[in-house]
Amino acid sequence: MYLYKRTSNFYYLAYNDPVTNIIRRVSTGTKLKKEANAFMRSFTPVSTEPEIFPTAGAFFDEFIVHAQKNLKTQTLNIYKYAFNHFNVLFPNIAIRDVNAYHYDKYKSTRALTHALITVNIELRSLRAAFATAVRWHMIPHHPFLDCKLFRIPTTSPAFMSREQFRTLVRAADDLWFKQILFTTVMTGMRLAEVTLLTWNRVNLEKRLLYVHSSGMFNAKGDGKRIIPLNSTITSLLKHIRARNNSEYVFALPSTGKQPSVDFVSHKFHKTLLKTTLDRKLHFHSLRHTFASWLVQDGISLYEVQKLLGHSSSRVTEIYAHLLPETRHDTVEVVSLKR
């Protein structure tokens, strides 16, 4: 900043605009240098340019670039899907103008054409994204702080009986897919865990399987768990190992590479359609089946939680309805006779 005199003999102050860095000028209102210096000392530069706020869409683009390094592809796609629909409903809206109305509008509009569970997943993604916007100081507070999700009635997970599972396996065409079905229902692994399983995570001697995050996959919970293998799956994996030169346990015979999650999910659905089984079943139902069989056979929910890798016992409690008939031996322990 510096002072200078104009032809009117009034002192003017020159300063850099804090936003544009352009040199701007303001009159001190005095012809006396002493008073002009006092004005300069007390002057705080303020931009004459309006503060520019990014659009929600621009923030979403920046968020995706950041998230690509931290989220698995499936989760990233959920964010992209939610952002896409938000942009369609509210094109070019400034991020500072987003409020609870936009949340409720998104919620009600999406619920017209999609399952409430799906809408809740999208809403959680939007809430998480705007929490990041707050952390990045792009907005002063979270616009959806007091907004609610849809209340979803608790339903029992779909699972198969042993005979129904045999029916599904008989309908499967390819041997490698049958092997995936058996391994999943005997270990409770998630779809991505199965398709990306490599031999360096399998210890056939100790009958253990190691699941943890990698560059291609982020495991849920704490990111790590050890799955004990029963004799049936140990024998199956030894059989596969003797005939498999790929690094992937369930490599496609045609390519030697791992099958994609979408390919396996589609193949499950295609196989299901060949049977009379419930059409609501999906690949994740194999994991529910694993847990349900354990609970029905008297294994505690605590043990099931550890085997599934649930971070909270509340998640495992969806199988609690299968327990009542197995609890009689437990309550018999409580007795006045000793």
Buried (B, 14 or more C-beta within 10 A) or exposed (E): EEBEEEEEEBBBBEBEBEBEEEEBEBEBEBEEEEEBBEBBEEEEEEBEEEEEBBBBBBBBEBBBEEBEEEBBEEBBEBBBBBBEBBBEEBEEBBBBEBEEEBBEEBBEBBBEEBEBEBBBBBBBBBBBBBEBBBEEEBBEEBBBEEBEBEEEEEEEBBBBEEEBBEBBBEBBEEEBBBBBBBBBBBBBBBBBBBBBBBBEBBEBEEBBBBBBEEEEBBBBBEEEBBBEBEEEBBEBBEEBEEEBEBEBBBBBEEEEEBBEBEEBBEBBEEBBEEBEBEEEBBBBBBBBBBBBBBBBEEBBBEEBBBBBBBEEEEBBBBBEEBBEEBEEEEEEEEEEEE
